[in-house]
């Protein structure tokens, strides 16, 4: 279980770092798509952190995955918004 916890923490850290990466691009360009990606990656990191730290049984993890769904819907909305703005 220790390796699983370590890798889960590394994945969560990677999500948070990716969010900071996109935030830096947003600060340079003020493009809303980069801010959307930053928020989505932070949501993914939050969901992974909850799974790693809460020790929720497998059967009850479904509600935590709604955070991931929210992140993917946020990315989808940002892409659609960006494409509509260019058209």
Beta strands, then each sheet from edge to edge (+ up, - down):
end
